[in-house]
């Protein structure tokens, strides 16, 4: 399980962790996890299929929803092998290269999802501020370019993570704090100088998710300012109602992610069980809830889903 390198133990594999104290009921714990993954993958796939096949849904709001569904699918697929492997087959070991690859894709899809949520906030601002020019501003080619920029930004800023981690010696421990690999967790296992990697990780978090969250907040300040200038109270409430479900998606995504990041950097004495549960919530709940939330919002989308399953 380890190889000697320059008198230091350099672990060839990492060990993933299960829920402490629940080892005897792993099979039962796997049932809700399997159900969550199935619902998440099916729900997001159905939204993608309906949005693609229904011409009525070829509008900016639903295209951004499709982009969100793609990133949620990516997050679910990135963690499904290790999460279910540890509960169904007690497979705790993960190769170092596989671990680095997994953390790259997890952080990549998190970065892309943060960008998509920002684009959805911009979409709501344009729809409320300038509804007559909404379709002319958010054209399909322009939305495609926005999506490409989101992907390129994610790849550019996340690719150095596995490259930096590959240079470190790992001799302190090889037991991770989750059932999947993330940069903050793996970095703590290194006995090398990790200051550059730590500074880079914090800078990336502030300049991607942190900046996106700030811009989302500013966009809602401008939306609120626009709504308050509307003379009709009913029209103002109707405009705000279109933002409720996006706000839910933002809270579902950012709250556990920020909490987990703070725990890894500042919470040395925090409960391991709480840290593990927060890790599950940050990666499993948004892909599961987002399709349900947006299906409830759109009557046409909800009707198409019902028609798809109920003849």
KELOPA-119267 format. One record per residue (C-alpha): residue number from 1; residue in three letters; chain; x, y, z. Coordinates in steps of 0.2 Angstrom, whole numbers, plus 5000, padded with zeros to 4 digits. Example, Ala and Ser with C-alpha at 12.3 -4.5 7.8 and 13.67 -1.06 7.14 Angstrom:
2
<site k="1" r="ALA" c="A" u="5062" v="4978" w="5039"/>
<site k="2" r="SER" c="A" u="5068" v="4995" w="5036"/>
END
This chain:
311
<site k="1" r="UNK" c="A" u="5000" v="5000" w="5000"/>
<site k="2" r="UNK" c="A" u="5015" v="5012" w="5001"/>
<site k="3" r="UNK" c="A" u="5032" v="5014" w="4993"/>
<site k="4" r="UNK" c="A" u="5048" v="5021" w="5000"/>
<site k="5" r="UNK" c="A" u="5054" v="5037" w="4992"/>
<site k="6" r="UNK" c="A" u="5068" v="5047" w="4999"/>
<site k="7" r="UNK" c="A" u="5066" v="5039" w="5017"/>
<site k="8" r="UNK" c="A" u="5048" v="5045" w="5017"/>
<site k="9" r="UNK" c="A" u="5033" v="5034" w="5015"/>
<site k="10" r="UNK" c="A" u="5024" v="5040" w="4999"/>
<site k="11" r="UNK" c="A" u="5007" v="5032" w="4999"/>
<site k="12" r="UNK" c="A" u="5001" v="5023" w="4982"/>
<site k="13" r="UNK" c="A" u="4983" v="5023" w="4988"/>
<site k="14" r="UNK" c="A" u="4972" v="5033" w="4999"/>
<site k="15" r="UNK" c="A" u="4958" v="5026" w="5010"/>
<site k="16" r="UNK" c="A" u="4941" v="5033" w="5009"/>
<site k="17" r="UNK" c="A" u="4930" v="5034" w="5025"/>
<site k="18" r="UNK" c="A" u="4913" v="5028" w="5029"/>
<site k="19" r="UNK" c="A" u="4901" v="5035" w="5042"/>
<site k="20" r="UNK" c="A" u="4909" v="5032" w="5059"/>
<site k="21" r="UNK" c="A" u="4900" v="5020" w="5070"/>
<site k="22" r="UNK" c="A" u="4889" v="5013" w="5056"/>
<site k="23" r="UNK" c="A" u="4900" v="5000" w="5048"/>
<site k="24" r="UNK" c="A" u="4888" v="4986" w="5053"/>
<site k="25" r="UNK" c="A" u="4873" v="4994" w="5043"/>
<site k="26" r="UNK" c="A" u="4883" v="4999" w="5027"/>
<site k="27" r="UNK" c="A" u="4871" v="4989" w="5016"/>
<site k="28" r="UNK" c="A" u="4856" v="4998" w="5023"/>
<site k="29" r="UNK" c="A" u="4864" v="5015" w="5022"/>
<site k="30" r="UNK" c="A" u="4868" v="5011" w="5003"/>
<site k="31" r="UNK" c="A" u="4849" v="5010" w="4999"/>
<site k="32" r="UNK" c="A" u="4845" v="5029" w="5001"/>
<site k="33" r="UNK" c="A" u="4862" v="5033" w="4993"/>
<site k="34" r="UNK" c="A" u="4857" v="5022" w="4978"/>
<site k="35" r="UNK" c="A" u="4840" v="5030" w="4977"/>
<site k="36" r="UNK" c="A" u="4847" v="5048" w="4978"/>
<site k="37" r="UNK" c="A" u="4859" v="5044" w="4964"/>
<site k="38" r="UNK" c="A" u="4846" v="5036" w="4953"/>
<site k="39" r="UNK" c="A" u="4833" v="5050" w="4956"/>
<site k="40" r="UNK" c="A" u="4847" v="5063" w="4952"/>
<site k="41" r="UNK" c="A" u="4853" v="5055" w="4936"/>
<site k="42" r="UNK" c="A" u="4835" v="5051" w="4930"/>
<site k="43" r="UNK" c="A" u="4829" v="5068" w="4935"/>
<site k="44" r="UNK" c="A" u="4842" v="5078" w="4926"/>
<site k="45" r="UNK" c="A" u="4842" v="5067" w="4911"/>
<site k="46" r="UNK" c="A" u="4823" v="5069" w="4909"/>
<site k="47" r="UNK" c="A" u="4825" v="5088" w="4910"/>
<site k="48" r="UNK" c="A" u="4839" v="5087" w="4896"/>
<site k="49" r="UNK" c="A" u="4828" v="5076" w="4885"/>
<site k="50" r="UNK" c="A" u="4812" v="5086" w="4887"/>
<site k="51" r="UNK" c="A" u="4822" v="5103" w="4884"/>
<site k="52" r="UNK" c="A" u="4830" v="5096" w="4868"/>
<site k="53" r="UNK" c="A" u="4814" v="5088" w="4861"/>
<site k="54" r="UNK" c="A" u="4801" v="5102" w="4865"/>
<site k="55" r="UNK" c="A" u="4803" v="5117" w="4854"/>
<site k="56" r="UNK" c="A" u="4793" v="5128" w="4866"/>
<site k="57" r="UNK" c="A" u="4807" v="5125" w="4879"/>
<site k="58" r="UNK" c="A" u="4821" v="5132" w="4867"/>
<site k="59" r="UNK" c="A" u="4821" v="5148" w="4877"/>
<site k="60" r="UNK" c="A" u="4836" v="5156" w="4887"/>
<site k="61" r="UNK" c="A" u="4829" v="5151" w="4904"/>
<site k="62" r="UNK" c="A" u="4827" v="5133" w="4899"/>
<site k="63" r="UNK" c="A" u="4844" v="5132" w="4890"/>
<site k="64" r="UNK" c="A" u="4852" v="5138" w="4906"/>
<site k="65" r="UNK" c="A" u="4842" v="5125" w="4916"/>
<site k="66" r="UNK" c="A" u="4849" v="5112" w="4904"/>
<site k="67" r="UNK" c="A" u="4867" v="5118" w="4907"/>
<site k="68" r="UNK" c="A" u="4863" v="5116" w="4926"/>
<site k="69" r="UNK" c="A" u="4857" v="5099" w="4923"/>
<site k="70" r="UNK" c="A" u="4873" v="5094" w="4914"/>
<site k="71" r="UNK" c="A" u="4884" v="5100" w="4928"/>
<site k="72" r="UNK" c="A" u="4873" v="5091" w="4941"/>
<site k="73" r="UNK" c="A" u="4875" v="5075" w="4931"/>
<site k="74" r="UNK" c="A" u="4894" v="5077" w="4930"/>
<site k="75" r="UNK" c="A" u="4894" v="5080" w="4949"/>
<site k="76" r="UNK" c="A" u="4884" v="5064" w="4952"/>
<site k="77" r="UNK" c="A" u="4894" v="5053" w="4940"/>
<site k="78" r="UNK" c="A" u="4911" v="5060" w="4948"/>
<site k="79" r="UNK" c="A" u="4907" v="5053" w="4965"/>
<site k="80" r="UNK" c="A" u="4895" v="5038" w="4962"/>
<site k="81" r="UNK" c="A" u="4909" v="5025" w="4960"/>
<site k="82" r="UNK" c="A" u="4918" v="5028" w="4976"/>
<site k="83" r="UNK" c="A" u="4902" v="5032" w="4986"/>
<site k="84" r="UNK" c="A" u="4892" v="5016" w="4982"/>
<site k="85" r="UNK" c="A" u="4908" v="5006" w="4981"/>
<site k="86" r="UNK" c="A" u="4912" v="5009" w="4999"/>
<site k="87" r="UNK" c="A" u="4894" v="5005" w="5005"/>
<site k="88" r="UNK" c="A" u="4890" v="4991" w="4994"/>
<site k="89" r="UNK" c="A" u="4907" v="4982" w="4992"/>
<site k="90" r="UNK" c="A" u="4917" v="4989" w="5006"/>
<site k="91" r="UNK" c="A" u="4930" v="4996" w="4993"/>
<site k="92" r="UNK" c="A" u="4939" v="5009" w="5003"/>
<site k="93" r="UNK" c="A" u="4955" v="5010" w="4993"/>
<site k="94" r="UNK" c="A" u="4957" v="5022" w="4979"/>
<site k="95" r="UNK" c="A" u="4973" v="5024" w="4968"/>
<site k="96" r="UNK" c="A" u="4982" v="5040" w="4969"/>
<site k="97" r="UNK" c="A" u="4980" v="5045" w="4951"/>
<site k="98" r="UNK" c="A" u="4962" v="5040" w="4951"/>
<site k="99" r="UNK" c="A" u="4960" v="5051" w="4967"/>
<site k="100" r="UNK" c="A" u="4968" v="5066" w="4958"/>
<site k="101" r="UNK" c="A" u="4957" v="5063" w="4943"/>
<site k="102" r="UNK" c="A" u="4941" v="5062" w="4954"/>
<site k="103" r="UNK" c="A" u="4945" v="5078" w="4963"/>
<site k="104" r="UNK" c="A" u="4949" v="5087" w="4947"/>
<site k="105" r="UNK" c="A" u="4932" v="5083" w="4940"/>
<site k="106" r="UNK" c="A" u="4923" v="5087" w="4956"/>
<site k="107" r="UNK" c="A" u="4930" v="5104" w="4957"/>
<site k="108" r="UNK" c="A" u="4928" v="5107" w="4939"/>
<site k="109" r="UNK" c="A" u="4909" v="5103" w="4939"/>
<site k="110" r="UNK" c="A" u="4907" v="5114" w="4955"/>
<site k="111" r="UNK" c="A" u="4916" v="5128" w="4946"/>
<site k="112" r="UNK" c="A" u="4905" v="5126" w="4931"/>
<site k="113" r="UNK" c="A" u="4889" v="5125" w="4941"/>
<site k="114" r="UNK" c="A" u="4894" v="5141" w="4950"/>
<site k="115" r="UNK" c="A" u="4896" v="5150" w="4934"/>
<site k="116" r="UNK" c="A" u="4879" v="5143" w="4927"/>
<site k="117" r="UNK" c="A" u="4870" v="5150" w="4943"/>
<site k="118" r="UNK" c="A" u="4878" v="5167" w="4939"/>
<site k="119" r="UNK" c="A" u="4872" v="5166" w="4921"/>
<site k="120" r="UNK" c="A" u="4855" v="5161" w="4927"/>
<site k="121" r="UNK" c="A" u="4855" v="5176" w="4939"/>
<site k="122" r="UNK" c="A" u="4860" v="5187" w="4924"/>
<site k="123" r="UNK" c="A" u="4846" v="5179" w="4914"/>
<site k="124" r="UNK" c="A" u="4833" v="5184" w="4927"/>
<site k="125" r="UNK" c="A" u="4840" v="5202" w="4928"/>
<site k="126" r="UNK" c="A" u="4838" v="5204" w="4909"/>
<site k="127" r="UNK" c="A" u="4821" v="5197" w="4909"/>
<site k="128" r="UNK" c="A" u="4815" v="5209" w="4923"/>
<site k="129" r="UNK" c="A" u="4825" v="5224" w="4918"/>
<site k="130" r="UNK" c="A" u="4822" v="5224" w="4899"/>
<site k="131" r="UNK" c="A" u="4809" v="5211" w="4894"/>
<site k="132" r="UNK" c="A" u="4806" v="5218" w="4877"/>
<site k="133" r="UNK" c="A" u="4825" v="5215" w="4872"/>
<site k="134" r="UNK" c="A" u="4826" v="5199" w="4882"/>
<site k="135" r="UNK" c="A" u="4826" v="5187" w="4867"/>
<site k="136" r="UNK" c="A" u="4838" v="5198" w="4857"/>
<site k="137" r="UNK" c="A" u="4851" v="5200" w="4871"/>
<site k="138" r="UNK" c="A" u="4851" v="5181" w="4875"/>
<site k="139" r="UNK" c="A" u="4852" v="5173" w="4858"/>
<site k="140" r="UNK" c="A" u="4857" v="5155" w="4856"/>
<site k="141" r="UNK" c="A" u="4874" v="5158" w="4849"/>
<site k="142" r="UNK" c="A" u="4878" v="5170" w="4864"/>
<site k="143" r="UNK" c="A" u="4872" v="5158" w="4876"/>
<site k="144" r="UNK" c="A" u="4883" v="5145" w="4868"/>
<site k="145" r="UNK" c="A" u="4898" v="5156" w="4870"/>
<site k="146" r="UNK" c="A" u="4894" v="5159" w="4888"/>
<site k="147" r="UNK" c="A" u="4893" v="5141" w="4891"/>
<site k="148" r="UNK" c="A" u="4910" v="5138" w="4883"/>
<site k="149" r="UNK" c="A" u="4918" v="5152" w="4893"/>
<site k="150" r="UNK" c="A" u="4912" v="5143" w="4909"/>
<site k="151" r="UNK" c="A" u="4920" v="5127" w="4904"/>
<site k="152" r="UNK" c="A" u="4936" v="5134" w="4899"/>
<site k="153" r="UNK" c="A" u="4937" v="5144" w="4915"/>
<site k="154" r="UNK" c="A" u="4934" v="5129" w="4925"/>
<site k="155" r="UNK" c="A" u="4947" v="5118" w="4916"/>
<site k="156" r="UNK" c="A" u="4960" v="5132" w="4917"/>
<site k="157" r="UNK" c="A" u="4959" v="5136" w="4935"/>
<site k="158" r="UNK" c="A" u="4956" v="5118" w="4941"/>
<site k="159" r="UNK" c="A" u="4970" v="5109" w="4931"/>
<site k="160" r="UNK" c="A" u="4984" v="5114" w="4942"/>
<site k="161" r="UNK" c="A" u="4976" v="5105" w="4957"/>
<site k="162" r="UNK" c="A" u="4981" v="5088" w="4952"/>
<site k="163" r="UNK" c="A" u="4998" v="5094" w="4945"/>
<site k="164" r="UNK" c="A" u="5003" v="5102" w="4961"/>
<site k="165" r="UNK" c="A" u="4997" v="5087" w="4972"/>
<site k="166" r="UNK" c="A" u="5007" v="5075" w="4961"/>
<site k="167" r="UNK" c="A" u="5023" v="5084" w="4966"/>
<site k="168" r="UNK" c="A" u="5020" v="5081" w="4985"/>
<site k="169" r="UNK" c="A" u="5026" v="5067" w="4996"/>
<site k="170" r="UNK" c="A" u="5012" v="5059" w="5007"/>
<site k="171" r="UNK" c="A" u="5018" v="5052" w="5023"/>
<site k="172" r="UNK" c="A" u="5007" v="5058" w="5037"/>
<site k="173" r="UNK" c="A" u="4991" v="5048" w="5034"/>
<site k="174" r="UNK" c="A" u="4982" v="5040" w="5019"/>
<site k="175" r="UNK" c="A" u="4965" v="5041" w="5027"/>
<site k="176" r="UNK" c="A" u="4954" v="5054" w="5019"/>
<site k="177" r="UNK" c="A" u="4939" v="5063" w="5028"/>
<site k="178" r="UNK" c="A" u="4926" v="5058" w="5014"/>
<site k="179" r="UNK" c="A" u="4921" v="5044" w="5003"/>
<site k="180" r="UNK" c="A" u="4928" v="5054" w="4988"/>
<site k="181" r="UNK" c="A" u="4943" v="5065" w="4985"/>
<site k="182" r="UNK" c="A" u="4944" v="5084" w="4986"/>
<site k="183" r="UNK" c="A" u="4959" v="5095" w="4985"/>
<site k="184" r="UNK" c="A" u="4958" v="5102" w="5003"/>
<site k="185" r="UNK" c="A" u="4957" v="5085" w="5011"/>
<site k="186" r="UNK" c="A" u="4971" v="5077" w="5000"/>
<site k="187" r="UNK" c="A" u="4982" v="5092" w="5003"/>
<site k="188" r="UNK" c="A" u="4982" v="5089" w="5022"/>
<site k="189" r="UNK" c="A" u="4990" v="5072" w="5019"/>
<site k="190" r="UNK" c="A" u="5006" v="5079" w="5012"/>
<site k="191" r="UNK" c="A" u="5022" v="5080" w="5022"/>
<site k="192" r="UNK" c="A" u="5029" v="5092" w="5009"/>
<site k="193" r="UNK" c="A" u="5028" v="5111" w="5009"/>
<site k="194" r="UNK" c="A" u="5010" v="5114" w="5004"/>
<site k="195" r="UNK" c="A" u="5010" v="5133" w="5005"/>
<site k="196" r="UNK" c="A" u="5009" v="5137" w="4987"/>
<site k="197" r="UNK" c="A" u="4995" v="5124" w="4984"/>
<site k="198" r="UNK" c="A" u="4986" v="5131" w="4999"/>
<site k="199" r="UNK" c="A" u="4987" v="5149" w="4993"/>
<site k="200" r="UNK" c="A" u="4982" v="5144" w="4975"/>
<site k="201" r="UNK" c="A" u="4967" v="5134" w="4982"/>
<site k="202" r="UNK" c="A" u="4961" v="5149" w="4992"/>
<site k="203" r="UNK" c="A" u="4964" v="5161" w="4978"/>
<site k="204" r="UNK" c="A" u="4954" v="5150" w="4966"/>
<site k="205" r="UNK" c="A" u="4940" v="5148" w="4978"/>
<site k="206" r="UNK" c="A" u="4939" v="5167" w="4980"/>
<site k="207" r="UNK" c="A" u="4940" v="5171" w="4962"/>
<site k="208" r="UNK" c="A" u="4928" v="5158" w="4956"/>
<site k="209" r="UNK" c="A" u="4914" v="5153" w="4968"/>
<site k="210" r="UNK" c="A" u="4917" v="5169" w="4979"/>
<site k="211" r="UNK" c="A" u="4917" v="5181" w="4964"/>
<site k="212" r="UNK" c="A" u="4902" v="5172" w="4957"/>
<site k="213" r="UNK" c="A" u="4892" v="5173" w="4973"/>
<site k="214" r="UNK" c="A" u="4896" v="5192" w="4975"/>
<site k="215" r="UNK" c="A" u="4890" v="5195" w="4957"/>
<site k="216" r="UNK" c="A" u="4874" v="5185" w="4960"/>
<site k="217" r="UNK" c="A" u="4871" v="5196" w="4976"/>
<site k="218" r="UNK" c="A" u="4874" v="5212" w="4966"/>
<site k="219" r="UNK" c="A" u="4862" v="5205" w="4952"/>
<site k="220" r="UNK" c="A" u="4848" v="5203" w="4965"/>
<site k="221" r="UNK" c="A" u="4851" v="5220" w="4972"/>
<site k="222" r="UNK" c="A" u="4848" v="5227" w="4954"/>
<site k="223" r="UNK" c="A" u="4833" v="5216" w="4952"/>
<site k="224" r="UNK" c="A" u="4826" v="5222" w="4968"/>
<site k="225" r="UNK" c="A" u="4829" v="5240" w="4963"/>
<site k="226" r="UNK" c="A" u="4820" v="5237" w="4947"/>
<site k="227" r="UNK" c="A" u="4805" v="5228" w="4955"/>
<site k="228" r="UNK" c="A" u="4803" v="5243" w="4967"/>
<site k="229" r="UNK" c="A" u="4802" v="5255" w="4953"/>
<site k="230" r="UNK" c="A" u="4788" v="5245" w="4945"/>
<site k="231" r="UNK" c="A" u="4772" v="5255" w="4949"/>
<site k="232" r="UNK" c="A" u="4760" v="5239" w="4950"/>
<site k="233" r="UNK" c="A" u="4763" v="5229" w="4965"/>
<site k="234" r="UNK" c="A" u="4756" v="5213" w="4957"/>
<site k="235" r="UNK" c="A" u="4768" v="5215" w="4943"/>
<site k="236" r="UNK" c="A" u="4782" v="5217" w="4955"/>
<site k="237" r="UNK" c="A" u="4778" v="5202" w="4965"/>
<site k="238" r="UNK" c="A" u="4776" v="5192" w="4949"/>
<site k="239" r="UNK" c="A" u="4793" v="5197" w="4943"/>
<site k="240" r="UNK" c="A" u="4801" v="5192" w="4960"/>
<site k="241" r="UNK" c="A" u="4792" v="5175" w="4960"/>
<site k="242" r="UNK" c="A" u="4802" v="5170" w="4944"/>
<site k="243" r="UNK" c="A" u="4818" v="5172" w="4955"/>
<site k="244" r="UNK" c="A" u="4812" v="5161" w="4970"/>
<site k="245" r="UNK" c="A" u="4818" v="5145" w="4963"/>
<site k="246" r="UNK" c="A" u="4834" v="5151" w="4957"/>
<site k="247" r="UNK" c="A" u="4838" v="5158" w="4974"/>
<site k="248" r="UNK" c="A" u="4834" v="5140" w="4981"/>
<site k="249" r="UNK" c="A" u="4847" v="5133" w="4969"/>
<site k="250" r="UNK" c="A" u="4860" v="5146" w="4975"/>
<site k="251" r="UNK" c="A" u="4857" v="5142" w="4993"/>
<site k="252" r="UNK" c="A" u="4857" v="5123" w="4990"/>
<site k="253" r="UNK" c="A" u="4874" v="5125" w="4981"/>
<site k="254" r="UNK" c="A" u="4884" v="5138" w="4991"/>
<site k="255" r="UNK" c="A" u="4878" v="5135" w="5009"/>
<site k="256" r="UNK" c="A" u="4886" v="5117" w="5011"/>
<site k="257" r="UNK" c="A" u="4900" v="5121" w="5000"/>
<site k="258" r="UNK" c="A" u="4906" v="5136" w="5010"/>
<site k="259" r="UNK" c="A" u="4903" v="5127" w="5026"/>
<site k="260" r="UNK" c="A" u="4914" v="5112" w="5021"/>
<site k="261" r="UNK" c="A" u="4927" v="5124" w="5014"/>
<site k="262" r="UNK" c="A" u="4928" v="5133" w="5031"/>
<site k="263" r="UNK" c="A" u="4928" v="5116" w="5041"/>
<site k="264" r="UNK" c="A" u="4943" v="5110" w="5031"/>
<site k="265" r="UNK" c="A" u="4953" v="5126" w="5033"/>
<site k="266" r="UNK" c="A" u="4948" v="5132" w="5050"/>
<site k="267" r="UNK" c="A" u="4938" v="5118" w="5059"/>
<site k="268" r="UNK" c="A" u="4953" v="5108" w="5066"/>
<site k="269" r="UNK" c="A" u="4942" v="5103" w="5081"/>
<site k="270" r="UNK" c="A" u="4926" v="5100" w="5072"/>
<site k="271" r="UNK" c="A" u="4916" v="5084" w="5073"/>
<site k="272" r="UNK" c="A" u="4921" v="5072" w="5059"/>
<site k="273" r="UNK" c="A" u="4903" v="5065" w="5058"/>
<site k="274" r="UNK" c="A" u="4897" v="5083" w="5054"/>
<site k="275" r="UNK" c="A" u="4911" v="5086" w="5041"/>
<site k="276" r="UNK" c="A" u="4906" v="5069" w="5033"/>
<site k="277" r="UNK" c="A" u="4888" v="5073" w="5032"/>
<site k="278" r="UNK" c="A" u="4891" v="5091" w="5026"/>
<site k="279" r="UNK" c="A" u="4902" v="5083" w="5012"/>
<site k="280" r="UNK" c="A" u="4887" v="5071" w="5007"/>
<site k="281" r="UNK" c="A" u="4875" v="5086" w="5007"/>
<site k="282" r="UNK" c="A" u="4886" v="5097" w="4996"/>
<site k="283" r="UNK" c="A" u="4888" v="5085" w="4982"/>
<site k="284" r="UNK" c="A" u="4872" v="5074" w="4983"/>
<site k="285" r="UNK" c="A" u="4858" v="5086" w="4987"/>
<site k="286" r="UNK" c="A" u="4859" v="5100" w="4974"/>
<site k="287" r="UNK" c="A" u="4859" v="5087" w="4959"/>
<site k="288" r="UNK" c="A" u="4844" v="5079" w="4967"/>
<site k="289" r="UNK" c="A" u="4834" v="5094" w="4972"/>
<site k="290" r="UNK" c="A" u="4837" v="5106" w="4957"/>
<site k="291" r="UNK" c="A" u="4827" v="5095" w="4945"/>
<site k="292" r="UNK" c="A" u="4812" v="5094" w="4957"/>
<site k="293" r="UNK" c="A" u="4813" v="5113" w="4961"/>
<site k="294" r="UNK" c="A" u="4813" v="5118" w="4943"/>
<site k="295" r="UNK" c="A" u="4800" v="5105" w="4938"/>
<site k="296" r="UNK" c="A" u="4788" v="5113" w="4951"/>
<site k="297" r="UNK" c="A" u="4792" v="5130" w="4944"/>
<site k="298" r="UNK" c="A" u="4787" v="5127" w="4926"/>
<site k="299" r="UNK" c="A" u="4770" v="5121" w="4922"/>
<site k="300" r="UNK" c="A" u="4774" v="5117" w="4904"/>
<site k="301" r="UNK" c="A" u="4789" v="5107" w="4910"/>
<site k="302" r="UNK" c="A" u="4779" v="5098" w="4923"/>
<site k="303" r="UNK" c="A" u="4766" v="5094" w="4911"/>
<site k="304" r="UNK" c="A" u="4778" v="5086" w="4899"/>
<site k="305" r="UNK" c="A" u="4786" v="5076" w="4913"/>
<site k="306" r="UNK" c="A" u="4769" v="5069" w="4918"/>
<site k="307" r="UNK" c="A" u="4765" v="5066" w="4900"/>
<site k="308" r="UNK" c="A" u="4781" v="5056" w="4898"/>
<site k="309" r="UNK" c="A" u="4778" v="5044" w="4912"/>
<site k="310" r="UNK" c="A" u="4759" v="5044" w="4913"/>
<site k="311" r="UNK" c="A" u="4750" v="5040" w="4897"/>
END
